[in-house]
Structures are given as structure tokens and as C-alpha cells.
């Protein structure tokens, strides 16, 4: 059933109680009110099994997300919510105060969850961790877009717990420039091994290197994947790649990694300091003494232009990259070495 945007914008939504599938596209309805969204949430048909709502550039408040998540009908099986470029949304949309995670209220019948918070600039690690800790435990299909949520860091990914029942997974992190290889590893090492289809988008994540693909490949070798694709275009430290397919990603993993990987096992060694001196030049940027590292930093800055400010090098991505290179080297104690995982 398609409900016209003009009808919803002009009056309270009236939906027949026998409707089982409802698809509402309200993108760019800038006059949409939070009262209308709350009324929609409280008047969803009790027999609804599939519900999709798309909002883009709408002035919705945090309470609208809460109302939709907490009013889902008891028999709902598929839920798609898109809150794209909604500048008024904050972390409170995902954590309803006192640490209560909003999506814990979704019914146990839910099998497909598709969430998009593209361009929600006020989202931080706090909100993403609240979301990650409250995903329904019985999901089979999970699609999550945090595209252009520029404030999230590696801490978000370590708290993003994918339910063990998920078989189809899509995670979109396009343009999240603060993410590093270590964050990707922390996310992947908690993924279930029953996943058969994965789409991971890390395009324009300018601090990532090919080692991020290697940890995905290490996990992937332990799964029975029918589909695997990683989008990494616009990553200056992963040259010559746009979309990497299944065979390409799996080939990057150490050949013996399939027998060593178990869910929850750390893919990377703990961070330590490098002997390479690093000179701090400002509160937001640093300049490595190594000319090759300096060149890599410049390429990252070029990817987003003058507005790009990388995280400090010296206690972050720089040491981790060297550690990862050592961990994946033949004979090392990492996933490709003698000590394994």
C-alpha cells in the first residue's frame, strides 16, 4: 500500500486496520510535523507485517524515532526506517534516556531490519553503541547505513553487535573518515560465522589501508559466503580498488586463517608505540617525521579537500598500521603467523 505524502502531511494518518504491508516515502516533506509521525506510530495496523518509512531532510525530533520503534506491531517481520539528512536528530534518538536503547522494544518476530541514518551529523559513538547493543537477537537480515555520519569513530564499531542469527548483512560507512583499520577489525571480529551475504561500504574512509580488507577476508574464510563485496573507492591508502569482490578479498587473507578464526577472537595485536618520532604541529593534526608517512597523510587530506582534518598521528592509525603489517607478515604472531589468533 502506498500512502500519498500530501495526505499524510495535511492530516492525521488514517490507515485501514487490515493493512499488512505499508510503504511510505515522505522524503523532503519539510513541513512534516513530529505530531504526524507520532500519530502514525500509534495508529499502525495491528496485523502489519512489513513497514517501510522514508524521511529525508525532514525536521523530525528524537521522539519520532522512539515512537516508531516502540509502537511496532507485535507481529511485524520486516522494518525499514530511513532518517536521511535529518539535522535535528541526536544520540537521544537511539538511547531513550538513562541508557535505555530504543530498538530493544522491537517485537521478537522481526526478521529484517533496514536502518539508514545517512548524514545525521549529530550522531556520535554514544548513539551508535546504544543502537548496536539493542538490535533484535533473532534478526536474519540486517542493513545499517551510517553514511556520512562524520563524528563516529572506532569506538562505534567495537560496540556494534550483530545478532548471531543474521545471514544477510550490509553495513554502509561511506565517508566516516575517522575510522581506522583497527576499528574495522573490532567490528568484524564480532560478526557471526553464519553470514552468507555481506556488503560492506567503506568508501572515502581515508585512514583505511588494505589491512582492513585483510581482516574482512580472514573472517570471510571462516564463513560459507555466497556473496561478498567491499566498496573502498576514494580510499587513498587502498590504491587501485573500487569494489572488491569475494575472491579478491578472500585472497588477501592468510591461507591458514580459516582454522584459526573464532567469533570474538581479536584479529589484531594490542596497540603499542612506534620508535618513529612524531612531531605535533597543532591541536588537530600531526606531522610524521617519515617522508612516506607524510605523503600518505597529504593524500588523505586531498580526498576531502581543505575541510578535512585527520585524527592525530602518533597514538592512532600510524602505530596501528605498522602493527598490522607486522601481524600479517609471514611468521608473525598474528592471523598469518605461527602463533595465529
N, C-alpha and C positions, 0 to 999 in steps of 0.2 A: 504494500500500500504506500503510495506517495502522497504526502500531505503538502499542499502548496504553502510556500513561505509567506505569501500575503495573508492567508487565512490565519496562520499562527501568530503573525506579527500584529494583526488587527484585533484579535480577541483571544479569550482563553481557549486552549486547545480542547476540542471535543472529539474523542476517539471512540468508535464503537467498541463495546466491551468484548466482542467476539474476535477482534483482530489478533492474529497470531504472528504476523510479520509486519514491522513498521520501519520505514526508511525515510528519515527527514534530513534534507540538505538545506541548512539555514546559513550557509556561508555568506559573509559580507552583508548580513542583515544588521546594520549598525544601530538600528532603533530597537532591536530586540531587548526586552527587559528581563531582569532576573526573576521577576514575579511570574512571567510567562514560562520560564524554564522550570521553576518550582512547581507550577500548576501542571505542567506536562509530566513531571516526575511523579506527582501524586495521583495522576489520572491515567497512568499506563494500564492497559487492559490486563486483567489477572491471568489470562491464558497466553500472554505474549511469550514466544519462544525465541524470536530474533528481533533485535532492536539496533538501529543504526542512527546516530545523530552526528551531523557535521556542522561545526561552527568555525568560522574564520573571520578574524578582525571584528569580533563582537565584544561589546563591553560587559562580559559576564563576570560575576564575582565568584569567590571561592565557594560560597554556599551553593552555587548551582551545581558544581561538580559533586559536592557531598550529597545533595538531594537526589541526583540521578543514580549515584552508586548505592545509596541507602534505600531507595524505593524500588529497586529492581524486583519484578515479579518472581514468585517462588520457583516457577518452572522455567525460567529463562536459560537458554542454552548458548546463545550467541549474542555478544555485546560489542558494538563498535562505537567509540566515542572519540571525536576529533575536536580538540580545542586548539586551533592553529592561529598563531599570531594574536593571541588574546592577551594584551599587555597588562590587564588588571589581575590576572591570576598569579598567585604566590604559592609558597610551600604549604600554606594552610589549606589549599585545595586538596592536598594529598594526605594531610595529617590533621584530623579534626579536633585539634587541641588535646593537651595532656597526653600526647604521644599516641592517640587513637588513630589507627590507619583507616582511611576511608574505605578502601576496597575490601576490607575484611567483612563488610556487610553483604557482599555479593552472594547469591544463592549457591548451594553446593552442586546444583545441576549444571552450572556454567562450564562449557567445554571450549568455547572460543572467546578470547578477549583481545580486542584490537584497540589500542590506545595511542593517540597522537597528541603530543604537546609541542608540536613544531613551533619554534620561535617564541616560546614563552620565556621571555628574558629574565623574569624574576625567579625562576626555579633554580634552586641550589641543591647541594648534596643532601641537605636535610629532607627536602621533599622527595627526592628520588629514593633515598633509603627507606622512607616511610612507605612508598609505593612498592619497593622491592620486597619488603617484609610482609606485605599483606596480599600478595597475589593468591588467588584461589588455588588450593592444593590439588584440585582434580582436573586442571586445565589440560587440554590436548593440543590446542593451537594458541600461541602467544605471539602477538605482533605489538612492538613497542617502538614508537618514534620519539626521540628526544633531539631531533634535528634542530640545529642552531640554538640549542639551549647553552649559551656560551659560558655560563657560570659553573657548570658542573665539572668535577674533577675526578681523579681516580677513585676517590672515596665513594662516589656514587656507584661505581661499577662493582666494588667489593661488597656492597650491600644489596645488589640486585639478584635476589634468589629466584631462580627459575624452578617451578614445581617439577618434581620427578616424573610426573605423568605426561609432560609435554613431548610431542613428537614432531611438531612443526614450529619453527622458531624464526622470527625476524626481528632484528634489532637495528635501528637506524640512529647513528650517532654523527651524522654529517655535520661537519663544521665545528664540532666540540673540540676546539684547538688546545685545551689544557690537558687532554688525555695523553697518556704515555703508554709505552709497551707494558709496563708493569700493571697499569690499570686494566688493560685488555686481558692480561694473564689472570688477574684476580677474578675477573668476571667469568672467563672461560673455564677455569678450574672447578667452578661450582656447577657447571651445566650438567644435566643428566646425560647418560650414555644411550638413552633410548631415542634420542632425536634422530629423525630420518631425513629432515629437510631443514637447511639453515641458509638464511640470507643475512649477512652482516654488512652494514654500510658504515665505513669509517673514512669516507672521502673528506678531504680538507681538514683532517685531524693531523695537523702539520708536524707534530712531535713524534708521530709513529714511524717506526722503521720496519724492515722486512721481518724482524723478530716477532712482531705482532702476528704476522701471518704464520710463522713457525709454531707459535703456541696454539693457534687455531688448528693447524694441521696435526699437532700432537694429540689434541683432544679428538679430532676427526678420525684419526686412525683407530681409535678405540671404539668408534661407533659403527653402525651399519647405515651409512648415508646413501640415499638415492639422489640427493641434490645438495650442493654446497656452492655458494657464491659469495665472494667478499669484494665489495666495492671500495677501492682505495685510490681513485683518481684525485689529483690535487694534493697528494702527499709527497712533498719534495724529497723526503728521505726514503721513499719507496719508488725509485725511478723506473720508468718504462712499464708501469702497470695501470690499468684502469679497473676492469673487473677481473678478478682471479677466480677461475673455476675449480671444481672439485679436484681434478687430477693435479693441477698446478699447486694448489695449497697443500694437499697431502704429500706431494713430492718434497716439500720444504721441511717436513718433519723428520727427525731422526728415525731411521728404519726400524729400530728396536723399541720405539716409544709405545707401540700398541700393547706390549706386555707389561709396561711399567706404569701406565696411567690408570689412576682410580679417582673417582669423584672426590673432590676436596683435597687432593694431594697438591701441594704447592708446585707450580710449574717453574718458578724462578727462585734463585737463592735470595736471601735477605740482602737489602742494600747495604753497601759499605762505601767509605770514602775512597776516591782515587788519589793517586800520588800526583796527578797532573794539577798544577796550580791553576786557580781560577781567580780572576780579578773582578771584583764587583764594581760596576760603574754607575749604578743608580739603584733606587729602591725597587724598580720593577724589572730591570734587565741586568744581565751579567755578560761578561766577555771572556771566553776561554782563551788561555794562552796558546793552545794548539791551533795553528792556522787552519787545519782541516775541520776542526770543530767550529771555528769561527765562520768558515764558509757555509757549513750546514746551518748555523744559526741565521745567517743572512738569507739563505734560501727559504727558511721558514717565514721570515719577515716579509719576503716578497710575495708569498702566497696570499696574504690578506692585505697587502699594501701598508700604508703608513699607520693605520689604526691598529695593527697587530702588535701586541706586547706579550712576548713569550714568558712562561714561568721561569724563575731563576734557574740558571745552570750552575751546578756545583753540588747541590744537595738533592737533585731530582733526576731529570731524564738523562743527564750526562753520565752520571755514575751507573745508572741502571743499564744504559746501552752497553757500556763496557762489561758490566757483569753478565748481561745476557749473551754477549758474544762469547765470553769465556764459558758460560754454562752450556751453550750449544756446540762448543768446539769438540772435535773427536777426542775421547779420552778424558773429558772433563767430568765433573761430578753432577752435571745437570741432566736434562732429559736425553741428550745424545751421548752421554759419557758412561764410564764404567760404573759409577755409583748410582746412576739412574735418578729416579724421582724419590 
